[in-house]
Amino acid sequence: MDSGALNIKKWVVVYPVYINSKKTVAEGRRISVSQACESPNCIEISDCCKHLKLPSAVEIDKAYPRDFMQVGRVRVQLKREDGTLLNPAITSRKQLMQKIAELVPRHPERVKKQESQKAKKQEPQATTSTSGTSSKSGKGGKKKR
C-alpha cells in the first residue's frame, strides 16, 4: 500500500481552478476561456478521468495556493512506471485539462442540476407580481433650518 501512495506523488495534479472559465490566467486558469468550463469541482474531474480510463485520486484536504478557499485537487496518472502512456489520446497535461473541460459540462450531476434550475425558473415566471413600487421618495436627506 505504501508503494501505491508513493506513486501517486508522481502523478499529474489538476486543480479545478486550472479549467475554470470564470478565473483569469493570473488567478490560475491554464487553458483558454473558450475551452474551459464553468465552476468545475473535484468529483466531476475525477469522474471525467474515469471516463477517459485514467487512474485518479481526489485529495479533498488540499487547496490551490492562489485561491485557498476552494479546497480539493485531483491527481491523475498519465504514464506508467516505464514511461508508456495509459491513454494514447492524451499525451500532455494541457491535453488532459482540455479533455476534462470538454467532458465536465456533460457530467450527469451537472445535467440534472441544469434541468432542475430550468424547471424552477419557468415556475416563478407564471406567478410574477409587481411589488417593486415603494411609498418613500428618492430624496430624503436631513432638512435644513
Salt bridges, closest charged atoms under 4 A:
GLU38 OE2 - LYS22 NZ 3.52
GLU44 OE1 - ARG110 NH2 2.89
ASP47 OD2 - HIS107 NE2 2.72
GLU59 OE1 - ARG73 NE 2.41
GLU59 OE2 - ARG75 NE 3.32
ASP67 OD2 - LYS23 NZ 3.25
GLU102 OE2 - ARG106 NH2 3.99
